[in-house]
Amino acid sequence: MLYAVISEDVENSLPMRKETRPAHLARLEALKAEGRLLVAGPHPAIDSPDPGEAGFSGSLVVAEFDSLEEAKAWADADPYMAAGVYRKVTVKPFKAVLP
């Protein structure tokens, strides 16, 4: 089943994001290689595809997991969690309807 991992950043998270990004992306690449990643990316903090120093307000990952518990465990192990980038993470089932 698909699950949405909706993460909210702490204030001024950009320096921590930059430092931890390679490890964060490696986990997403692993999901992609397994054919389990539907979409992933950050939410710009301002209305721009390149927010510059404004940074990001959070992230969204939609991926396939065997259970809600597995999806939560995956989210909890994200390097951004360990680095303190995220202040809150919500994981919930997702049903793709379109396209």
C-alpha positions, 0 to 999 in steps of 0.5 A: 500500500502507498503511504504519505510521509508529510514532514514539517521543518524546524525554523532555519533548517536549511543549513542542517538540510544541506549537510544531511541531504546526501544521506537523505537522498540515498534512502530515497534512491533506494526506494526508487531502485526498488520501484516503491517510490511514487514521488518525493520532494521538499516544500519551498518556504516561499512561492518559488521553485528555487527558494534560495536562503528562504529554504524549505518548510517540510517534505513529502514522500509517497512510497509503498510499504507493507504496513503503516508501522513499516512506513513509520519506522522508515520515516523515523530512521530518516537522517533528517530526523536524526539531524533535527531538520524535522519538527513533526512527521505525519505518516498516513495511508495514501490512495492514488486516484489520478493520473 
